[in-house]
Amino acid sequence: MFVYTGLLDFIDAMVEQGICSNKYNALATVLGHEIAHALARHTAETLSYLPLLLGLSVLTVDSELIASIFTFFCQLPFSRLHESEADHIGLMLMAAACYDPSEVRISMKLVNENGYDWFSTHPADEKRQKHLQELTADAISYQEKASWCVDMQTKVSQLIYKRITRRRATAGTTHSAEMAAMWDGMQAAAKPPQ
């Protein structure tokens, strides 16, 4: 899995626009979703259909038609199912790692497909939004029961605070501004979910 600077710039823009409140939570949303695809072995599942497609294309004259039928009836529905499954697993991973699951709004911005649901690889925006809201409530409930999140957030905040105070000599530099922003983000993340 790779993270390009374009994604980081996109997340920064989302925070500046107020769509996301914390860039670390937003990045955790994207990474959790992509890690979920790997954990659920979605690529392997999709590739398992290739022998069927190859066999059908050899047996027929119009392999392009077979490929289109295969895509419409097999690939697209499974792709949408994979996306929904990755949303669920990713949110639970976020919650278990003590990131704020309510930052899933970035997922909706990243997938901005306005096509008809049957022809889309991702669930329709309205369906996905509703599904994500339900999953978010479950993830927040799970996180509230996880006592390690409060402990971890406190320890991380203390660690960052120690590093910030050690680097007071860099006041007025880019580094100090970055550390201040990180501290503010960690303080916001350390607040218990409501």
DAQUIHU-V846314 format. One record per pair of residues at least 12 apart in sequence whose ideal C-beta (glycine too) atoms are under 7 Angstrom apart, sorted by the first residue. I is the first residue (numbers start at 1). J is the second residue. If there is no record, write none. Layout:
BEGIN
i-><I/I>
j-><J/J>
END
This chain:
BEGIN
i-><1/7/11/11/11/11/14/14/14/19/19/19/20/20/20/21/22/22/22/22/22/23/24/24/25/25/25/25/26/26/28/28/28/29/29/29/29/29/29/30/30/32/32/32/32/33/33/33/33/35/35/36/36/36/36/37/37/39/40/40/40/42/46/49/53/53/56/76/76/79/80/80/80/80/83/83/84/84/87/87/87/87/88/91/91/91/91/92/92/94/95/95/95/96/98/98/98/100/100/101/101/101/101/102/102/104/104/107/108/108/108/140/143/144/150/153/153/154/156/157/157/157/160/160/160/161/164/164/167>
j-><34/30/23/26/27/106/26/106/109/105/106/109/103/105/106/188/100/103/185/188/189/185/185/189/99/100/103/189/103/106/94/97/99/90/94/103/104/106/107/106/110/90/91/93/94/86/87/90/107/90/93/86/89/90/93/82/86/89/85/86/89/82/78/74/67/70/70/119/121/121/120/121/122/123/122/123/123/131/107/131/132/135/135/104/135/136/139/139/142/139/139/142/143/146/149/152/153/189/193/136/139/140/143/136/140/132/136/132/125/128/129/193/193/193/192/189/190/190/186/186/187/190/182/183/186/183/179/183/179>
END
